[in-house]
Amino acid sequence: MTDPVHDPRFLQDPYPAYAAIRSTCPVQPVPGPDGRVSYLITGYAEAKEALGDTRLSKDTDAFFAGKASRRRLHPAVAHTMLASDPPRHTRLRTLVTKAFTTGAVTQLRPFIVTVTDDLLDRWPAGEPFDLVEALAAPLPVLVICELLGVPQEDRADVRRWSAELFAAGEPEVIDAASHALADYMTALIAAKRRGPGNCLLDRLIRARDADDRLSEDELLSLAVLLLVAGHETTTDFLACATLALLRHPAELDRLRSDPNEVPAALDELLRFDSPVSTATFRFTTQDLALGGTDLPAGVPVLVALGAANRDPRRFPDPDRLDLNRDASAHLGFGHGIHRCVGAPLARAEAEIVLRAVLTRFPGIRLAVAPERVQWRRTRLLRGPASLPVLV
Ligand code: HEM
């Protein structure tokens, strides 16, 4: 398989290619752009098994040890908890999970509602505009900045660096953005030490300073991870979910006539077009067998969550968006110890947004043919680069 980022047809609709790969073998070797082999998992059962298998490591330091790399990613971006194994992962994760309990997310809801209403107030009537720019991109970054305590005036910069980090751009641009973000967060942590408040970042700083439960590097990397992980993913989800509904008028009608069904619909929307199309890479720490395929030690493993969520062995008629089905077993938020910490927050955002859009703009429609929608060129994530709509 060539690098899919360069294939517009794959970006537009990766599912036929995934289905073809899955039907040959749900776990199979694929050559990477540099010729090195990784293993791609496209089956649901195999994906779930891989995500729960402790013989697959996420400790990138261990994987890259001794390998030459010209990359200059800031260590705070390269060495997050998402790139670590227990016991380090367990300690870091415990510190953040509290911030994302249902109770904590409930407190953020009024802010999410206000920002959503504010953005919708500015939508032009009767002329096409880009829903990504007018809603899906700004909302999540504003929410995560609010959660972390990033001041208003800095939010545009933070959004740009985070976008650069995820675009499949030049490695130098990505590396530079990682440094800009980490430097910014270092300064913000210093500022908060001078004038403490009560947001999530302040709580993490206290865990560092008062209880010595994390190192300075870990504090910085948690702050950066939350910012980055909570932003682009949610943007893509808001845009993918809206597009899916606009392409399925009967399902859209159902939600329009009863917006209380929106929370229950989120699982199927996440299954149907998964924003984290491929989970972050893992690697084998020993020879092992996965779904009947033998994998040698020391190879990267890519779990295609988007493909697993369309596996007909788990979800019959998988290419059909069906808000009636029980899709709660989808892998859109991952599975196992690295399962998304921010899932309750992402759900709250999507619910508030879809409810508001359907209530205020019941006549919303696409302003281009669906096949003309341009997709972002990213390896991990999947989402429209822009979504022209009319209200
Ligand atoms: C719809 C939106 C989102 C989706 C689809 C999503 C998806 C995911 C997935 C698939 C993983 C696991 C990756 C892997 O195992 O390789 C993950 C991990 C993570 N997510 Fe999310 N995410 C979303 C929103 C958020 C938000 C809003 C936040 C925080 C503000 C967040 C924070 C995290 C963190 C910190 C991790 C790492 C967890 C760990 O290593 O234990 N995510 N997310």
Residues whose N, C-alpha, C, O or C-beta is under 5 A from the ligand:
A	BS01	HEM	M81 L82 R93 L226 A229 G230 T233 T234 F237 P275 V276 A279 T280 L331 G332 F333 G334 I337 H338 R339 C340 V341 G342 A343 L345 A346
